[in-house]
């Protein structure tokens, strides 16, 4: 999934990006997000697929790492989906790393989710 593992793998980013929360907010954002996710799971706030996609989307929004955020978020969403009794997602059934129509569709679905509509991202996750 990550090819060669980077020396900094697992360490939060230390520089600002054009996506994600400011560096100084990463720790608090992750803590709040994990608290929200625990609530979603405990109270069954959403159907399993939507819950896992919300988890993915929120983690991508925070963007805690210098690289690999989407891959990391997709892996965790897959794990969560399985734990909730669903099959893992297919995420377009192809590699999302190279620039091209599939990645563009994925990014467009994330941007739509940024505006509160998770349906395209959920559909993409199961495509």
Beta strands, then each sheet from edge to edge (+ up, - down):
end
